[in-house]
Amino acid sequence: MKLIKKSLAGLVLTAGVAAAAQAGVITVGGVTWNSDSSLDFGGVTANMTQSIDSNNGVLSGFGVITTLNGDSAASFCPGCELTFQYGGFTPSTSGSVPAPSGPSGVGTQIGYTGGWVKLYVDHTPDANSTDPLSLNAANTGDGDLWLDLQGHAKAGGITMTGFNFYPSYLSGIGLLDVVGGAAASYLNTNAKDDGADLAFSNSFTEFPGGSTLFATGGGTFHGENVPEPASLSLLGLGLLSLVAGRRRKST
């Protein structure tokens, strides 16, 4: 009888730990990623656009997520696509627009305030991830809202810093806060710099007609995962079984 009890306790412990490990795979709205990955939650967009309003310098654009935790779109979103739109990133100095200045063609650094990013999962894919010039509001925003983000303001209200290396290169780095969307409960962690939820960077290297007002490029983002309740409870069940087994042995 003791042998049977010990075997059962061992099975419960093994099942609990194994299930906890499997629980690292998360699927939300058809999008799957492994929270146990060394990347935690990180992705790449190989194709995105950026438009700069010539009057006030506000940034906006569209894109398609092409890699998530090292997996291609066919793996992390089979039969669907994960797209995004962004806008509202406003120069802290009114009307600042990247333009030629300084020696060797190096331009200025511009701080931006505000801003938002919205990710959509679409089960009738229609955005061409290999042609950024074909991306628009219709084919990048016609799915279900998967993640709703706002710019995270650090000291001085800056949410993003842009670097202008006119005439061939623009880049930016910034922070974002989760405010909604189907995947919000998994990614609202405050675990990045200054308590933000996600960090991002982007770069744009093609300026049709030699203008910085429209560009194509790519970007990366990285966040953390909130531990799944199911994973934690299963692991706890396994640990409790181990403790109970030890107590019975001691008695």
Order of alpha helices (4+ residues) and beta strands (2+ residues): alpha-beta-beta-beta-beta-beta-beta-alpha-beta-beta-alpha-beta-beta-beta-alpha-beta-beta-alpha
